[in-house]
Amino acid sequence: MKSSLVNSVRLLGNVGNSPEVKTFEDGNKVARLSLATHEVYYNKKKEKTTITEWHALTFWGKKAELVENYVSKGDRLLVEGKLKYSSYTDKDGILRYRTEIEIAELQFLNYDSSKTTIANDTMSDASDSDQMPF
């Protein structure tokens, strides 16, 4: 994975929900899912404590297609992307804010070798600029 010091996020975690995929009129796709990361530490009483953080991930183009076809709840992913902030007005007229991580690179870390092989083959055939090596 490439590393950049400007607006860069790298996460290793487990997928929390089945990807939600939307296809636009031009055929482009966007996929969204949540990723859980876990931090383990020992508190002052020497008790093991785990903190789980949930992250909203967004995938575009070929990456969205990969997520749609090969990612499911519970899968382990290593992702790298950038923070994106947006706002919208909900149905009650309240201004809401959303923080997402727009994914530039991903790696499948499941032990299902057939799933990884198929995904690698698919990435080799990808023709757009958002493809990445595994």
OpenMM code with the backbone's topology and positions (N, CA, C; nanometers):
from openmm import Vec3, app, unit

residues = "MET LYS SER SER LEU VAL ASN SER VAL ARG LEU LEU GLY ASN VAL GLY ASN SER PRO GLU VAL LYS THR PHE GLU ASP GLY ASN LYS VAL ALA ARG LEU SER LEU ALA THR HIS GLU VAL TYR TYR ASN LYS LYS LYS GLU LYS THR THR ILE THR GLU TRP HIS ALA LEU THR PHE TRP GLY LYS LYS ALA GLU LEU VAL GLU ASN TYR VAL SER LYS GLY ASP ARG LEU LEU VAL GLU GLY LYS LEU LYS TYR SER SER TYR THR ASP LYS ASP GLY ILE LEU ARG TYR ARG THR GLU ILE GLU ILE ALA GLU LEU GLN PHE LEU ASN TYR ASP SER SER LYS THR THR ILE ALA ASN ASP THR MET SER ASP ALA SER ASP SER ASP GLN MET PRO PHE".split()
positions = [
    Vec3(0.0837, -0.1181, 0.0000),
    Vec3(0.0000, 0.0000, 0.0000),
    Vec3(0.0878, 0.1238, 0.0000),
    Vec3(0.0464, 0.2222, -0.0739),
    Vec3(0.1178, 0.3486, -0.0791),
    Vec3(0.0889, 0.4271, 0.0475),
    Vec3(0.1809, 0.5126, 0.0820),
    Vec3(0.1606, 0.5932, 0.2011),
    Vec3(0.1796, 0.7412, 0.1673),
    Vec3(0.0925, 0.8234, 0.2172),
    Vec3(0.1012, 0.9670, 0.2006),
    Vec3(0.0754, 1.0289, 0.3367),
    Vec3(0.1460, 1.1336, 0.3666),
    Vec3(0.1279, 1.1974, 0.4966),
    Vec3(0.0136, 1.2968, 0.4978),
    Vec3(-0.0413, 1.3301, 0.3826),
    Vec3(-0.1482, 1.4275, 0.3740),
    Vec3(-0.2819, 1.3558, 0.3641),
    Vec3(-0.3672, 1.3737, 0.4646),
    Vec3(-0.5017, 1.3167, 0.4659),
    Vec3(-0.5010, 1.1682, 0.4302),
    Vec3(-0.4304, 1.0895, 0.5060),
    Vec3(-0.4207, 0.9465, 0.4796),
    Vec3(-0.4694, 0.8668, 0.5994),
    Vec3(-0.5519, 0.7664, 0.5707),
    Vec3(-0.6055, 0.6797, 0.6754),
    Vec3(-0.5791, 0.5358, 0.6343),
    Vec3(-0.5262, 0.4562, 0.7243),
    Vec3(-0.5051, 0.3134, 0.6997),
    Vec3(-0.5709, 0.2370, 0.8139),
    Vec3(-0.6572, 0.1420, 0.7789),
    Vec3(-0.7311, 0.0658, 0.8788),
    Vec3(-0.7246, -0.0834, 0.8493),
    Vec3(-0.7201, -0.1611, 0.9546),
    Vec3(-0.7295, -0.3062, 0.9472),
    Vec3(-0.8453, -0.3447, 1.0375),
    Vec3(-0.9460, -0.4107, 0.9789),
    Vec3(-1.0619, -0.4437, 1.0606),
    Vec3(-1.1549, -0.5410, 0.9925),
    Vec3(-1.2725, -0.5568, 1.0542),
    Vec3(-1.3731, -0.6502, 1.0055),
    Vec3(-1.4953, -0.5752, 0.9552),
    Vec3(-1.5488, -0.6228, 0.8425),
    Vec3(-1.6664, -0.5626, 0.7812),
    Vec3(-1.7863, -0.5851, 0.8728),
    Vec3(-1.8602, -0.4787, 0.9001),
    Vec3(-1.9715, -0.4858, 0.9944),
    Vec3(-2.1069, -0.5093, 0.9312),
    Vec3(-2.1189, -0.4885, 0.8012),
    Vec3(-2.2482, -0.5073, 0.7342),
    Vec3(-2.2236, -0.5442, 0.5878),
    Vec3(-2.3235, -0.6017, 0.5258),
    Vec3(-2.3135, -0.6296, 0.3829),
    Vec3(-2.3023, -0.4975, 0.3088),
    Vec3(-2.2185, -0.4915, 0.2052),
    Vec3(-2.2032, -0.3659, 0.1315),
    Vec3(-2.3341, -0.3196, 0.0689),
    Vec3(-2.3560, -0.1890, 0.0728),
    Vec3(-2.4689, -0.1274, 0.0045),
    Vec3(-2.4128, -0.0676, -0.1239),
    Vec3(-2.4631, -0.1146, -0.2380),
    Vec3(-2.4093, -0.0725, -0.3675),
    Vec3(-2.5151, 0.0014, -0.4466),
    Vec3(-2.4747, 0.1137, -0.5055),
    Vec3(-2.5637, 0.1911, -0.5916),
    Vec3(-2.4982, 0.2021, -0.7286),
    Vec3(-2.5767, 0.1762, -0.8334),
    Vec3(-2.5286, 0.1899, -0.9705),
    Vec3(-2.5938, 0.3126, -1.0318),
    Vec3(-2.5123, 0.4000, -1.0906),
    Vec3(-2.5615, 0.5225, -1.1525),
    Vec3(-2.5978, 0.4966, -1.2989),
    Vec3(-2.6668, 0.5918, -1.3602),
    Vec3(-2.7108, 0.5774, -1.4989),
    Vec3(-2.5948, 0.5514, -1.5945),
    Vec3(-2.4775, 0.6080, -1.5645),
    Vec3(-2.3616, 0.5896, -1.6523),
    Vec3(-2.2897, 0.4565, -1.6284),
    Vec3(-2.3413, 0.3755, -1.5351),
    Vec3(-2.2817, 0.2459, -1.5055),
    Vec3(-2.1808, 0.2479, -1.3921),
    Vec3(-2.1372, 0.3671, -1.3502),
    Vec3(-2.0437, 0.3774, -1.2383),
    Vec3(-2.1131, 0.3305, -1.1103),
    Vec3(-2.0334, 0.2759, -1.0181),
    Vec3(-2.0892, 0.2249, -0.8931),
    Vec3(-2.0206, 0.2884, -0.7733),
    Vec3(-2.0962, 0.2921, -0.6634),
    Vec3(-2.0423, 0.3298, -0.5337),
    Vec3(-2.0881, 0.2227, -0.4348),
    Vec3(-1.9969, 0.1808, -0.3496),
    Vec3(-2.0291, 0.0829, -0.2447),
    Vec3(-1.9944, 0.1449, -0.1103),
    Vec3(-2.0816, 0.1197, -0.0122),
    Vec3(-2.0579, 0.1699, 0.1234),
    Vec3(-2.0719, 0.0547, 0.2211),
    Vec3(-1.9870, 0.0579, 0.3237),
    Vec3(-1.9953, -0.0411, 0.4308),
    Vec3(-1.9291, 0.0152, 0.5547),
    Vec3(-1.9493, -0.0526, 0.6666),
    Vec3(-1.8835, -0.0115, 0.7901),
    Vec3(-1.7728, -0.1109, 0.8222),
    Vec3(-1.6676, -0.0608, 0.8841),
    Vec3(-1.5534, -0.1432, 0.9228),
    Vec3(-1.5276, -0.1214, 1.0714),
    Vec3(-1.5135, -0.2308, 1.1450),
    Vec3(-1.4856, -0.2237, 1.2884),
    Vec3(-1.3367, -0.2465, 1.3121),
    Vec3(-1.2758, -0.1577, 1.3883),
    Vec3(-1.1379, -0.1777, 1.4316),
    Vec3(-1.1395, -0.1946, 1.5829),
    Vec3(-1.0418, -0.2683, 1.6335),
    Vec3(-1.0381, -0.2999, 1.7762),
    Vec3(-0.9034, -0.2604, 1.8351),
    Vec3(-0.9088, -0.1943, 1.9495),
    Vec3(-0.7885, -0.1585, 2.0233),
    Vec3(-0.7967, -0.2259, 2.1594),
    Vec3(-0.6926, -0.2995, 2.1932),
    Vec3(-0.6900, -0.3720, 2.3206),
    Vec3(-0.5819, -0.3105, 2.4096),
    Vec3(-0.6176, -0.2859, 2.5346),
    Vec3(-0.5210, -0.2355, 2.6316),
    Vec3(-0.5595, -0.2851, 2.7701),
    Vec3(-0.4703, -0.2640, 2.8673),
    Vec3(-0.4965, -0.3028, 3.0057),
    Vec3(-0.5155, -0.1754, 3.0877),
    Vec3(-0.6266, -0.1692, 3.1626),
    Vec3(-0.6560, -0.0505, 3.2422),
    Vec3(-0.5739, -0.0523, 3.3723),
    Vec3(-0.5994, 0.0466, 3.4595),
    Vec3(-0.5230, 0.0593, 3.5833),
    Vec3(-0.5403, -0.0608, 3.6757),
    Vec3(-0.6534, -0.1308, 3.6631),
    Vec3(-0.6785, -0.2501, 3.7445),
    Vec3(-0.6224, -0.3763, 3.6785),
    Vec3(-0.5453, -0.3581, 3.5719),
    Vec3(-0.4837, -0.4687, 3.4973),
    Vec3(-0.5874, -0.5577, 3.4293),
    Vec3(-0.7033, -0.4991, 3.3974),
    Vec3(-0.8080, -0.5715, 3.3263),
    Vec3(-0.7944, -0.5443, 3.1767),
    Vec3(-0.8069, -0.6497, 3.1009),
    Vec3(-0.7997, -0.6360, 2.9556),
    Vec3(-0.9258, -0.5655, 2.9066),
    Vec3(-0.9069, -0.4579, 2.8292),
    Vec3(-1.0175, -0.3782, 2.7794),
    Vec3(-1.0063, -0.3659, 2.6286),
    Vec3(-1.1196, -0.3792, 2.5599),
    Vec3(-1.1232, -0.3661, 2.4142),
    Vec3(-1.2158, -0.2520, 2.3767),
    Vec3(-1.1651, -0.1645, 2.2913),
    Vec3(-1.2456, -0.0553, 2.2383),
    Vec3(-1.2672, -0.0836, 2.0898),
    Vec3(-1.3929, -0.0798, 2.0479),
    Vec3(-1.4260, -0.0992, 1.9073),
    Vec3(-1.4698, 0.0341, 1.8490),
    Vec3(-1.4099, 0.0705, 1.7365),
    Vec3(-1.4463, 0.1920, 1.6642),
    Vec3(-1.5074, 0.1508, 1.5309),
    Vec3(-1.6104, 0.2226, 1.4881),
    Vec3(-1.6768, 0.1943, 1.3600),
    Vec3(-1.6447, 0.3050, 1.2620),
    Vec3(-1.6109, 0.2653, 1.1392),
    Vec3(-1.5707, 0.3590, 1.0348),
    Vec3(-1.6589, 0.3388, 0.9113),
    Vec3(-1.7029, 0.4486, 0.8514),
    Vec3(-1.7831, 0.4442, 0.7285),
    Vec3(-1.6883, 0.4502, 0.6092),
    Vec3(-1.6930, 0.3461, 0.5234),
    Vec3(-1.6051, 0.3388, 0.4073),
    Vec3(-1.6849, 0.3556, 0.2787),
    Vec3(-1.6234, 0.4222, 0.1806),
    Vec3(-1.6842, 0.4407, 0.0493),
    Vec3(-1.5859, 0.3939, -0.0576),
    Vec3(-1.6357, 0.3146, -0.1519),
    Vec3(-1.5559, 0.2614, -0.2621),
    Vec3(-1.6212, 0.3052, -0.3932),
    Vec3(-1.5406, 0.3456, -0.4917),
    Vec3(-1.5932, 0.3901, -0.6210),
    Vec3(-1.5405, 0.3019, -0.7337),
    Vec3(-1.6143, 0.2955, -0.8430),
    Vec3(-1.5691, 0.2299, -0.9655),
    Vec3(-1.5417, 0.0815, -0.9497),
    Vec3(-1.4248, 0.0386, -0.9990),
    Vec3(-1.3876, -0.1034, -0.9958),
    Vec3(-1.3773, -0.1553, -0.8525),
    Vec3(-1.3329, -0.0699, -0.7612),
    Vec3(-1.3261, -0.1129, -0.6212),
    Vec3(-1.4657, -0.1414, -0.5671),
    Vec3(-1.5638, -0.0614, -0.6081),
    Vec3(-1.7028, -0.0859, -0.5666),
    Vec3(-1.7515, -0.2196, -0.6213),
    Vec3(-1.7147, -0.2517, -0.7442),
    Vec3(-1.7532, -0.3806, -0.8026),
    Vec3(-1.6885, -0.4967, -0.7267),
    Vec3(-1.5613, -0.4815, -0.6909),
    Vec3(-1.4938, -0.5854, -0.6122),
    Vec3(-1.5627, -0.6058, -0.4780),
    Vec3(-1.5943, -0.4957, -0.4126),
    Vec3(-1.6615, -0.5034, -0.2830),
    Vec3(-1.7981, -0.5713, -0.2990),
    Vec3(-1.8711, -0.5335, -0.4019),
    Vec3(-2.0022, -0.5917, -0.4274),
    Vec3(-1.9936, -0.7432, -0.4472),
    Vec3(-1.8916, -0.7885, -0.5192),
    Vec3(-1.8810, -0.9296, -0.5553),
    Vec3(-1.8077, -1.0175, -0.4546),
    Vec3(-1.7168, -0.9590, -0.3762),
    Vec3(-1.6294, -1.0430, -0.2944),
    Vec3(-1.6256, -1.0113, -0.1459),
    Vec3(-1.6949, -0.9069, -0.1008),
    Vec3(-1.6887, -0.8687, 0.0409),
    Vec3(-1.8231, -0.8930, 0.1069),
    Vec3(-1.8186, -0.9512, 0.2257),
    Vec3(-1.9409, -0.9722, 0.3022),
    Vec3(-1.9134, -0.9475, 0.4503),
    Vec3(-2.0187, -0.9401, 0.5262),
    Vec3(-2.0097, -0.9136, 0.6698),
    Vec3(-1.9117, -1.0107, 0.7350),
    Vec3(-1.8234, -0.9566, 0.8194),
    Vec3(-1.7266, -1.0378, 0.8910),
    Vec3(-1.5916, -1.0491, 0.8236),
    Vec3(-1.5833, -1.0186, 0.6933),
    Vec3(-1.4560, -1.0278, 0.6226),
    Vec3(-1.3542, -0.9316, 0.6829),
    Vec3(-1.2290, -0.9700, 0.6734),
    Vec3(-1.1194, -0.8872, 0.7245),
    Vec3(-1.0572, -0.8121, 0.6073),
    Vec3(-1.0459, -0.6800, 0.6220),
    Vec3(-0.9902, -0.5958, 0.5170),
    Vec3(-0.8811, -0.5046, 0.5710),
    Vec3(-0.7844, -0.4773, 0.4852),
    Vec3(-0.6856, -0.3727, 0.5092),
    Vec3(-0.7136, -0.2676, 0.4031),
    Vec3(-0.7427, -0.1456, 0.4457),
    Vec3(-0.7789, -0.0396, 0.3515),
    Vec3(-0.6950, 0.0844, 0.3766),
    Vec3(-0.6799, 0.1623, 0.2690),
    Vec3(-0.6143, 0.2918, 0.2814),
    Vec3(-0.6933, 0.3914, 0.1985),
    Vec3(-0.7130, 0.5090, 0.2535),
    Vec3(-0.7892, 0.6103, 0.1819),
    Vec3(-0.7719, 0.7459, 0.2452),
    Vec3(-0.8702, 0.8328, 0.2203),
    Vec3(-0.8641, 0.9681, 0.2744),
    Vec3(-0.9973, 1.0049, 0.3377),
    Vec3(-0.9908, 1.0929, 0.4354),
    Vec3(-1.1112, 1.1404, 0.5029),
    Vec3(-1.1884, 1.2349, 0.4121),
    Vec3(-1.3197, 1.2169, 0.4112),
    Vec3(-1.4089, 1.3051, 0.3356),
    Vec3(-1.5197, 1.3496, 0.4304),
    Vec3(-1.5489, 1.4786, 0.4310),
    Vec3(-1.6522, 1.5343, 0.5155),
    Vec3(-1.7637, 1.5877, 0.4270),
    Vec3(-1.8872, 1.5662, 0.4684),
    Vec3(-2.0008, 1.6184, 0.3926),
    Vec3(-2.1124, 1.6549, 0.4905),
    Vec3(-2.2079, 1.7301, 0.4384),
    Vec3(-2.3254, 1.7643, 0.5192),
    Vec3(-2.4482, 1.7524, 0.4310),
    Vec3(-2.5611, 1.7323, 0.4945),
    Vec3(-2.6882, 1.7218, 0.4245),
    Vec3(-2.7994, 1.7598, 0.5220),
    Vec3(-2.9137, 1.7906, 0.4661),
    Vec3(-3.0302, 1.8208, 0.5480),
    Vec3(-3.1216, 1.6988, 0.5450),
    Vec3(-3.1553, 1.6473, 0.6633),
    Vec3(-3.2393, 1.5267, 0.6694),
    Vec3(-3.3857, 1.5613, 0.6437),
    Vec3(-3.4715, 1.4600, 0.6479),
    Vec3(-3.6141, 1.4791, 0.6160),
    Vec3(-3.6854, 1.5727, 0.7133),
    Vec3(-3.6263, 1.5910, 0.8340),
    Vec3(-3.6857, 1.6811, 0.9327),
    Vec3(-3.6271, 1.8225, 0.9248),
    Vec3(-3.5426, 1.8472, 0.8237),
    Vec3(-3.4832, 1.9784, 0.8058),
    Vec3(-3.3628, 2.0052, 0.8934),
    Vec3(-3.3081, 1.9013, 0.9563),
    Vec3(-3.1927, 1.9169, 1.0442),
    Vec3(-3.0643, 1.8941, 0.9641),
    Vec3(-2.9686, 1.9871, 0.9796),
    Vec3(-2.8403, 1.9753, 0.9120),
    Vec3(-2.7584, 1.8657, 0.9804),
    Vec3(-2.7155, 1.7671, 0.9036),
    Vec3(-2.6367, 1.6549, 0.9545),
    Vec3(-2.4990, 1.6552, 0.8892),
    Vec3(-2.4019, 1.6037, 0.9617),
    Vec3(-2.2652, 1.5939, 0.9113),
    Vec3(-2.2248, 1.4481, 0.9044),
    Vec3(-2.1417, 1.4155, 0.8066),
    Vec3(-2.0980, 1.2769, 0.7884),
    Vec3(-1.9482, 1.2763, 0.7583),
    Vec3(-1.8778, 1.1846, 0.8215),
    Vec3(-1.7367, 1.1620, 0.7934),
    Vec3(-1.7228, 1.0226, 0.7349),
    Vec3(-1.6601, 1.0129, 0.6200),
    Vec3(-1.6380, 0.8851, 0.5533),
    Vec3(-1.4911, 0.8738, 0.5176),
    Vec3(-1.4503, 0.7527, 0.4902),
    Vec3(-1.3167, 0.7290, 0.4381),
    Vec3(-1.3344, 0.6783, 0.2959),
    Vec3(-1.2864, 0.7573, 0.1992),
    Vec3(-1.2929, 0.7191, 0.0582),
    Vec3(-1.1711, 0.6317, 0.0298),
    Vec3(-1.1970, 0.5065, -0.0054),
    Vec3(-1.0908, 0.4071, -0.0149),
    Vec3(-1.0195, 0.4139, -0.1500),
    Vec3(-0.8873, 0.4212, -0.1432),
    Vec3(-0.8029, 0.4215, -0.2626),
    Vec3(-0.7435, 0.2832, -0.2875),
    Vec3(-0.7167, 0.2094, -0.1797),
    Vec3(-0.6555, 0.0774, -0.1917),
    Vec3(-0.7168, -0.0173, -0.0892),
    Vec3(-0.7283, -0.1438, -0.1258),
    Vec3(-0.7774, -0.2431, -0.0316),
    Vec3(-0.7096, -0.3762, -0.0548),
    Vec3(-0.7015, -0.4524, 0.0534),
    Vec3(-0.6504, -0.5885, 0.0475),
    Vec3(-0.7464, -0.6784, 0.1231),
    Vec3(-0.7760, -0.7930, 0.0634),
    Vec3(-0.8596, -0.8931, 0.1284),
    Vec3(-0.7682, -0.9772, 0.2169),
    Vec3(-0.8049, -0.9946, 0.3417),
    Vec3(-0.7196, -1.0690, 0.4343),
    Vec3(-0.7852, -1.1962, 0.4839),
    Vec3(-0.8927, -1.2393, 0.4202),
    Vec3(-0.9577, -1.3645, 0.4599),
    Vec3(-0.8709, -1.4822, 0.4201),
    Vec3(-0.8948, -1.5932, 0.4806),
    Vec3(-0.8172, -1.7129, 0.4529),
    Vec3(-0.8780, -1.7956, 0.3410),
    Vec3(-0.9861, -1.7482, 0.2795),
    Vec3(-1.0495, -1.8179, 0.1683),
    Vec3(-0.9691, -1.7870, 0.0423),
    Vec3(-0.8766, -1.8752, 0.0069),
    Vec3(-0.7858, -1.8496, -0.1043),
    Vec3(-0.8590, -1.8383, -0.2377),
    Vec3(-0.9703, -1.9095, -0.2556),
    Vec3(-1.0428, -1.9009, -0.3819),
    Vec3(-1.1013, -1.7612, -0.4002),
    Vec3(-1.1486, -1.7009, -0.2925),
    Vec3(-1.2048, -1.5667, -0.2983),
    Vec3(-1.0966, -1.4659, -0.3373),
    Vec3(-0.9788, -1.4792, -0.2761),
    Vec3(-0.8691, -1.3881, -0.3051),
    Vec3(-0.8200, -1.4054, -0.4476),
    Vec3(-0.8104, -1.5283, -0.4951),
    Vec3(-0.7649, -1.5537, -0.6318),
    Vec3(-0.8595, -1.4895, -0.7325),
    Vec3(-0.9878, -1.5057, -0.7128),
    Vec3(-1.0865, -1.4468, -0.8042),
    Vec3(-1.0746, -1.2949, -0.8016),
    Vec3(-1.0607, -1.2367, -0.6848),
    Vec3(-1.0494, -1.0911, -0.6742),
    Vec3(-0.9219, -1.0429, -0.7424),
    Vec3(-0.8106, -1.1138, -0.7252),
    Vec3(-0.6853, -1.0752, -0.7906),
    Vec3(-0.6993, -1.0816, -0.9416),
    Vec3(-0.7629, -1.1858, -0.9935),
    Vec3(-0.7851, -1.1984, -1.1369),
    Vec3(-0.8708, -1.0840, -1.1885),
    Vec3(-0.9732, -1.0476, -1.1126),
    Vec3(-1.0616, -0.9383, -1.1514),
    Vec3(-0.9836, -0.8079, -1.1569),
    Vec3(-0.8977, -0.7829, -1.0591),
    Vec3(-0.8193, -0.6603, -1.0579),
    Vec3(-0.7233, -0.6561, -1.1756),
    Vec3(-0.6687, -0.7707, -1.2167),
    Vec3(-0.5780, -0.7753, -1.3311),
    Vec3(-0.6492, -0.7342, -1.4584),
    Vec3(-0.7783, -0.7629, -1.4683),
    Vec3(-0.8566, -0.7305, -1.5865),
    Vec3(-0.9122, -0.5886, -1.5829),
    Vec3(-0.9007, -0.5206, -1.4700),
    Vec3(-0.9587, -0.3864, -1.4567),
    Vec3(-0.8889, -0.2898, -1.5513),
    Vec3(-0.9676, -0.2016, -1.6113),
    Vec3(-0.9096, -0.1103, -1.7094),
    Vec3(-0.9149, 0.0356, -1.6668),
    Vec3(-0.9780, 0.0662, -1.5540),
    Vec3(-0.9849, 0.2067, -1.5164),
    Vec3(-0.8692, 0.2449, -1.4257),
    Vec3(-0.8567, 0.3742, -1.3969),
    Vec3(-0.7415, 0.4242, -1.3240),
    Vec3(-0.7457, 0.3959, -1.1756),
    Vec3(-0.8545, 0.3404, -1.1242),
    Vec3(-0.8610, 0.3169, -0.9800),
    Vec3(-0.8193, 0.1766, -0.9412),
    Vec3(-0.7561, 0.1044, -1.0329),
    Vec3(-0.7129, -0.0294, -0.9962),
    Vec3(-0.5872, -0.0239, -0.9106),
    Vec3(-0.5634, -0.1291, -0.8332),
    Vec3(-0.4487, -0.1342, -0.7447),
    Vec3(-0.3991, -0.2770, -0.7341),
    Vec3(-0.2722, -0.2956, -0.7046),
    Vec3(-0.2217, -0.4328, -0.6868),
    Vec3(-0.2603, -0.4870, -0.5519),
    Vec3(-0.2720, -0.6176, -0.5410),
    Vec3(-0.3002, -0.6839, -0.4131),
    Vec3(-0.1735, -0.7374, -0.3564),
] * unit.nanometer
topology = app.Topology()
chain = topology.addChain("A")
for resn in residues:
    res = topology.addResidue(resn, chain)
    for name in ("N", "CA", "C"):
        topology.addAtom(name, app.Element.getBySymbol(name[0]), res)
